[in-house]
Amino acid sequence: MEFSEHIKTANVEDVVLRRPFYQPTKGTLCVTGHHLIFSNRGGDSARPFLLLLRNIDAIEKSVENLPSVSSGTITLKCKDLCVLQLDIPGMEECLNIASSIESLSSLETVSEMYPFFYRPPFLSLQDQWGLSSTEQHYAQMKEIHDGWRVSQVNRDYSVSPSYPPAVIVPHSIDDETLVKAARFRQGGRFPVLCYYHRETGTVIMRSSQPLSGANRKRCREDELLLQAVIDGSELGYIIDTRSSQQAQQARMTGGGFESKSCYRGWKRLHRQLEKGKVLQESLIKLVEACGDQSHSVDRWLSKLENSKWLSHVQTALSTAGLVAECVERDGHSVLVHGSEGTDTSLLVSSLAQLILDPDSRTLAGFLGLLEREWVQAGHPFQQRCAHSAYSHVRLRHEAPVFVLLLDCVWQLARQFPLAMGFSEPLLLRLAKEVYASDYGTFLCNSDQERCVTGVKERTHCLFQSLLRANERQHYSNPLYERTELAIWPSIQPPSLQWTCAFSPIQWPFDMC
Amino acid sequence: LEHSDKQVRMLDRFSNKSTSGTLHLTATHLIFVESNAAVTTILHHHIASVEKLSLTTNGCPLVIQCRNFRVVHFVVQKERDCHDIYSSLLRLLRPVSYEELYAFSYNPKQNDQQREEGWQLIDLGAEFERMGVPCDQWQLTDVNRDYKICDTYPRDLYVPITASKPIIVGSSKFRSKGRFPVLTYFYQEKKAAVCRCSQPLSGFSARCLEDESMLQAISKANHNSRFVYVMDTRPKLNAMANRAAGKGYENEDNYSNIRFQFVGIENIHVMRSSLQKLLEVVGSRSLSASDYLLGLESSGWLRHVKAVVDAAICLTKAVTVEGASVLVHCSDGWDRTAQVCSLGALLMDPYYRTIKGFMVLIEKDWISFGHKFADRCDQLDGDPKEVSPVFTQFLDCVWQLTEQFPQAFEFSEWLLLQIHEHVHSCQYGNLLANNQRQREELKDRTHSLWAFLLSEQQNYVNPAYCPGHAETHPVLEPSTLPCHFKFWRNMYLQFDRSMHPRQSILKNVLTLKENNRQLEDTVKELEAVSNLSCLPVCLLVCLSLHSRSLFHSLILAMSLSVCLLVLILSHYLTLLFSFWVSWSLSHGLCLNVSASCSVSLSLSVSVQKFFNLKALFAREICLITCQNQNSQKYKI
């Protein structure tokens, strides 16, 4: 196996491991293709400490080479925000280990990643990968069968490379129209259904931006598609997750927005949600603030403010609240999109569903929602979660949109402690798994890539695993009481809470 | 004075919602009854200010700010009515004598004996005995029996055995307001004492031999340590400025056996404006997250809260780890000193973390040692510069600790909120007036808050409280990481319902706990029954299965009646079940059998469910505490 060429020193004795919450322990360190294994020779702790190399975000080393002592220290900053320290006797061993970790943790070939080798006894590769498919989801919603249908137009991923093979669209729109409408949307992400609200019969849809460009191009088919959605009712809302200025600017690069004159009955509202680099930097600043050792409240508050993380939480929740309000209170359908339709649109649409839909607040329902709205809908996990807050690597596509979602869900759960079927440990677990995992769920950027690399055949699904009986018990909310009502969050800042989960010393609790 | 106005609207200060109803003004309360019969009651003493805004098309707006942080916005349709309410309230707002306070008209339908008993519920003499005082090193002194030495101290004071009367008198003359060093908490395990006093009148160079011997005596009373820590809770600059006025702080050169240190808690004026700023920030409409955080920072409130907690931690470490005695003072020794001493005791002694213990703590460090409740809480019309949220801040510090140690406190935050409510309500005699001496006269005609709170203490129980926590963690070591200091929404925005979690865990957990307790009892009974009744039940069942004839049924009926007698005696539910099963079997009533089986099955399922819940809940709590302990470990 080619991993071996990266491993210069496989074993070192008498290494001291320092990690939060534990006494420093001495033992043997072993580097394998995917893990760092630390086993305590004392034997009192039967299980060796295992760290996925993929989990390592940044590595710092310092060596001391004196005639009397030759040793080195490696500090490992993990993507789950845990910080570990290894004291290694022998400078050469230390440098060897460090370089092995560096090269092994940055391997990018998907099929060489650990999920392809992970074979737990309690799961079988023959099991269904994932919880549900679009067809199954559609079959469950009997009440939409009149107005909506499942389209296989993307079965070979040619219409939209980031969409799943099957999507739900209005009945009256045929596949040909969809193909044409897709050409008018960035990445072919034409408007598709993501939530149907039974009481009012209205829907939440999502898409990417229309490619109207500088000369205000139009697309008949795209207009028809949206017209079919609000057929009969007079009004629909388009929630654009960019500011109107940003939307205007997007036209210069071929993007754009739905103009009022072309889309009769659709009213556009702009709510600016940050994404990409801004969000990633926000997370980096937040983690830095949490790790601040000055013990000064003022510094903490100003750093927290400076990170703007709570503002992002507030905006995300208020936009989702707006969508939910349009659907439930005003009884109008909503289309959510930003530019690519793979980040903030998903954030808003899934939060709105949590607010509205009691089914999505159960443990299985929430995981199903994540699968539908994030994994299948083509959130580029591999690009977004390549690095976390410690990495020195220059940012390209990284953005903690999914972590922001988890924080927003946590805020919701804080305000409605009885309404959620899952508990905080689940959110922490997901935040950890999304960066480095034994499972294949968060690998790759889209359904297409997952098929090509054989993720669905050769890895296990995290969601399946989380729903096993004993895991289910661990991640359920013991106080859960189902409520059929929408849960309207308060978005006043004093109602939002800061969590110490982003602090490096708080994080590892999900390991308990 | 009685007044009611039918056409009044109450506006929510954060949304555009409003409700209409009737406003009633009584001698003691302002009552707003909404059209859906919801009632908002405001005690006149709670009102800090009334403001009449300029007339609008809807009517005349009236804004009332309360001391318990309620802000109500009424719109009265007719301007004349509004003016009437406004001027009546203004008259009621500023009571000048204690007799005008609600405590003297409040009558909870108790006779004099019950009232008297209420006052005796908390006994500070017994409390010092619990701490192990008097002992071979500390004694009760009668120098202040008639409030002659210090009129803001209680009658009973505890001093070192070697401190003779002349030393006490001399020392008290050298201390501001005569507040000489006395014992407030005794840490029995290490025989270390926490003492309190006011600043010395040292000026730039004055010294007092008696005061020096007093500190010597405190030092000698503790064999663990050769010196006494003197904690001046003021910032150094403030203490130095006091020297110009003939006051100041202890000079380490004059006192041979002290370690002197400043802690840097700001004074009452800084705290007053800090809280004012905080309330302005969180009270503003459409607040952005950034403005909120910047506002929190610039108000400095959390910084001040942390400073108090830090000082208490410092005190606790000195006493419990080093075993040294500590003397705490500020300027007059009734604000910051009370905060630090009581918070320190709360960290050191699990007793103070119980409901009764917490009352004892407040009685001891705040009430008896003369925290000026009347002045600080603006109970009577007085100097606005004397008003300061020192006690509120103490409650805030306690809340921060309850958040960090959810298992350690018997009481929930509702006790803190209720106490805060009554500091301003002037409904009970405990928290009136400025010191014990003034209070003694009021006691005869008022009721005790503690009796009231203890009578409904089930409302204040913290469901996560674990009595065993006290044994494993007698001394609390809170984290001082700034992210652990939070804004106390339930205090400062208590009445703004839109801000709060829409669902409350507390009620739910309490019900669960109660159900759980009942089920556990049932399970115990069932177990007892199953041990006893296994044999006869089996026999009966066998018998009844084989008996179909009339004769057998007769025997069965006889045995049944005998057993029913037993049943009535013992109230055993299962026995009834088994009899029912056997009886119905014997008569071939299969339907009944299946019904009873399903009943018992569902019973066992529900028992199972509650046990699961209990286990889960325990795990959650465990996680939280473990988090706190561990973060502590890591820091060290």
HADDOCK unambig.tbl for C-alpha pairs under 7 A between the chains (distance, minus, plus):
assign (segid A and resid 20 and name CA) (segid B and resid 634 and name CA) 5.74 0.50 0.50
assign (segid A and resid 21 and name CA) (segid B and resid 630 and name CA) 5.37 0.50 0.50
assign (segid A and resid 21 and name CA) (segid B and resid 631 and name CA) 6.94 0.50 0.50
assign (segid A and resid 21 and name CA) (segid B and resid 633 and name CA) 6.54 0.50 0.50
assign (segid A and resid 21 and name CA) (segid B and resid 634 and name CA) 5.54 0.50 0.50
assign (segid A and resid 295 and name CA) (segid B and resid 480 and name CA) 6.49 0.50 0.50
assign (segid A and resid 295 and name CA) (segid B and resid 481 and name CA) 5.34 0.50 0.50
assign (segid A and resid 295 and name CA) (segid B and resid 482 and name CA) 5.48 0.50 0.50
assign (segid A and resid 296 and name CA) (segid B and resid 482 and name CA) 6.00 0.50 0.50
assign (segid A and resid 297 and name CA) (segid B and resid 302 and name CA) 6.66 0.50 0.50
assign (segid A and resid 297 and name CA) (segid B and resid 303 and name CA) 5.35 0.50 0.50
assign (segid A and resid 297 and name CA) (segid B and resid 482 and name CA) 4.83 0.50 0.50
assign (segid A and resid 298 and name CA) (segid B and resid 297 and name CA) 5.36 0.50 0.50
assign (segid A and resid 298 and name CA) (segid B and resid 303 and name CA) 6.56 0.50 0.50
assign (segid A and resid 300 and name CA) (segid B and resid 482 and name CA) 6.24 0.50 0.50
assign (segid A and resid 300 and name CA) (segid B and resid 483 and name CA) 6.93 0.50 0.50
assign (segid A and resid 301 and name CA) (segid B and resid 293 and name CA) 6.09 0.50 0.50
assign (segid A and resid 301 and name CA) (segid B and resid 297 and name CA) 5.83 0.50 0.50
assign (segid A and resid 302 and name CA) (segid B and resid 294 and name CA) 6.49 0.50 0.50
assign (segid A and resid 302 and name CA) (segid B and resid 297 and name CA) 6.77 0.50 0.50
assign (segid A and resid 305 and name CA) (segid B and resid 290 and name CA) 5.51 0.50 0.50
assign (segid A and resid 305 and name CA) (segid B and resid 293 and name CA) 5.67 0.50 0.50
assign (segid A and resid 305 and name CA) (segid B and resid 294 and name CA) 6.68 0.50 0.50
assign (segid A and resid 308 and name CA) (segid B and resid 290 and name CA) 6.92 0.50 0.50
assign (segid A and resid 310 and name CA) (segid B and resid 289 and name CA) 6.08 0.50 0.50
assign (segid A and resid 311 and name CA) (segid B and resid 289 and name CA) 5.04 0.50 0.50
assign (segid A and resid 311 and name CA) (segid B and resid 290 and name CA) 6.53 0.50 0.50
assign (segid A and resid 414 and name CA) (segid B and resid 501 and name CA) 6.85 0.50 0.50
assign (segid A and resid 415 and name CA) (segid B and resid 501 and name CA) 3.92 0.50 0.50
assign (segid A and resid 415 and name CA) (segid B and resid 502 and name CA) 5.66 0.50 0.50
assign (segid A and resid 415 and name CA) (segid B and resid 503 and name CA) 6.61 0.50 0.50
assign (segid A and resid 416 and name CA) (segid B and resid 501 and name CA) 6.13 0.50 0.50
assign (segid A and resid 416 and name CA) (segid B and resid 502 and name CA) 5.71 0.50 0.50
assign (segid A and resid 416 and name CA) (segid B and resid 503 and name CA) 5.12 0.50 0.50
assign (segid A and resid 417 and name CA) (segid B and resid 503 and name CA) 6.22 0.50 0.50
assign (segid A and resid 417 and name CA) (segid B and resid 505 and name CA) 6.50 0.50 0.50
assign (segid A and resid 418 and name CA) (segid B and resid 503 and name CA) 6.62 0.50 0.50
assign (segid A and resid 478 and name CA) (segid B and resid 613 and name CA) 5.58 0.50 0.50
assign (segid A and resid 478 and name CA) (segid B and resid 616 and name CA) 6.08 0.50 0.50
assign (segid A and resid 478 and name CA) (segid B and resid 617 and name CA) 6.44 0.50 0.50
assign (segid A and resid 490 and name CA) (segid B and resid 498 and name CA) 6.81 0.50 0.50
assign (segid A and resid 490 and name CA) (segid B and resid 499 and name CA) 6.19 0.50 0.50
assign (segid A and resid 492 and name CA) (segid B and resid 287 and name CA) 6.78 0.50 0.50
assign (segid A and resid 492 and name CA) (segid B and resid 499 and name CA) 6.74 0.50 0.50
assign (segid A and resid 493 and name CA) (segid B and resid 287 and name CA) 6.81 0.50 0.50
assign (segid A and resid 493 and name CA) (segid B and resid 288 and name CA) 6.60 0.50 0.50
assign (segid A and resid 493 and name CA) (segid B and resid 289 and name CA) 5.17 0.50 0.50
assign (segid A and resid 493 and name CA) (segid B and resid 292 and name CA) 6.37 0.50 0.50
assign (segid A and resid 494 and name CA) (segid B and resid 282 and name CA) 6.99 0.50 0.50
assign (segid A and resid 494 and name CA) (segid B and resid 489 and name CA) 6.78 0.50 0.50
assign (segid A and resid 495 and name CA) (segid B and resid 499 and name CA) 5.45 0.50 0.50
assign (segid A and resid 495 and name CA) (segid B and resid 500 and name CA) 6.32 0.50 0.50
assign (segid A and resid 500 and name CA) (segid B and resid 483 and name CA) 6.65 0.50 0.50
assign (segid A and resid 505 and name CA) (segid B and resid 631 and name CA) 6.45 0.50 0.50
assign (segid A and resid 506 and name CA) (segid B and resid 631 and name CA) 6.96 0.50 0.50
